[in-house]
Amino acid sequence: MRLASQYLREKLACDAMAPHKARAFVRQLEREVGIQQMLDLKVIVSELAAMAFRFGRGEAMELEVGVRGNGDVDGRFGPITSWPAVLAAAGEDSGAGKLALRLLDRLSPGWGFDDEGAIRFRVERARGAGLGSAG
């Protein structure tokens, strides 16, 4: 998956404020994306930051987001060397970790790692998956 040609980049400390800072950062795209798409994007970046904080090694992260010509939002979170361990621990967690992974699957089908170890995701404009939609 390629990022949009123009994207925003932010470094985040891996701390308890990371989810809040990630949500605040993506708000810069509010004028370019739909309401549901923004809500989905905020959930994704918040959950990824929270998983990194809860299950990771405290590594600083970099969040990149950009809007494609078709209105989809491409994102990249990382790279941190512990993403595989973070996702494995989240998958074994019976509470918030598993829920976070289910949300990521629902809101960004096809998310995954790139060659540098970052997590890439896409929030489609037309899809409107949303947390409240049936499906």
N, C-alpha and C positions, 0 to 999 in steps of 0.2 A: 504494500500500500504506500503510495506517495503522498506526502503532505501537500497541502495547497501551496501555490507558489509564494504567497505572502502569509507569513505566520508570526505569531507573537510568542515570545519566549520568556520564561521566568524561572529563576532558581529558587528552590524551596528547601528550607531546613527540614529534616525529618524529626518533627516534634509535634506536640499536641495541637499546635496551631496550623499545621500543614493543611488539613482539610478545609478549614475556614479560608486560609490564604489562597488555596487553589480555586475555591468557589468565587472569591472576590476577583481573582485574576481573570477568569473566563467571562465575567460580567462585561468586559470590554467589547464582547461580541454581541451584546444585546440588541443593537440596532440592525445587525445583519442576519439574525436568525429568528425563527419563530419562538413563541412562548414555550411550547412543549419541548421543542428541540433544546432550548436553553435549560429547562428543568432537567432533561435527561443528561445533558452535558455536565451540569453541576453535580448530579448524583454520581456520575462516572468518576470525575476527578476527585470528588470528596472521598469516595470509597477506596480508590486506589491510594490516595494519600494516607487514609486511615489504616489500610492494610500494611503499607510500608512502615508506618509508625509502630503499629501494634506487633507486627511479626518480623520486622526487618532488623537490620544492624545499625540503624541510625545514620545511614548514608544520605548525604544531600541529594536532592532530586532536581531534575529540570523538566518543566512542563512546557510543551509547545502546542499551540492550537492555531488553526487557520480555516478559513471558509473557502471552499472550492467554488468554481463558477456555477455549479448546479445547486449550490446552497448547502451541500453536505459539509459538516465540520470534521476535519481530520485532526487527530491528536496524537501526541507522543509523550509518554511519561517515563523518564529515566535518562540514561541507563543507570541502574544500580546493580552491583554484582549479586545482590541477594534476591532479585525478583523471583527466580525459581523457588528458593526457600520460602519466600513470603507467600507465594501462591500455594505451595504445598501445605504450609502451616494453616493458611486460611481454609483450604479444602478439608483439613482435618478438624477444624474448629466447629463445634456443633451449633454455634450461635451466629455472631456477626460475620465471621469469616466466610462461612458457606453462603449466607445471605448476600454478601457483597459479590461473590463470584456469580451467583444466580442473577443478580441485577446487571452485572457486566455482560453476561451472556444475553440477557433480554434486551438491553438497551443498545448494545453494540455487537451484533452477531459478526463473527469473523475476526474479533480482536485477537491479538497475538503478539509474539516477540518479533523484533526485527533483528538484523545481523549484529547489531551493536549491543543487544541485550535490553533494549527499551521495549516498553509495551506500547503498541500502536492500537488506536481505536478510531471508529468513525461513528458519527451520529448523523443519520440520514435525515434530510429535510422532509422528504415525502413520506418516510416510514411512519413517523409519529408514534412510535411504539408506546411511549408513555407508561407510567406506572398504573394509570387508571384504565387503560384500554383492555379490551378482551383479547384473548389470543393465545 
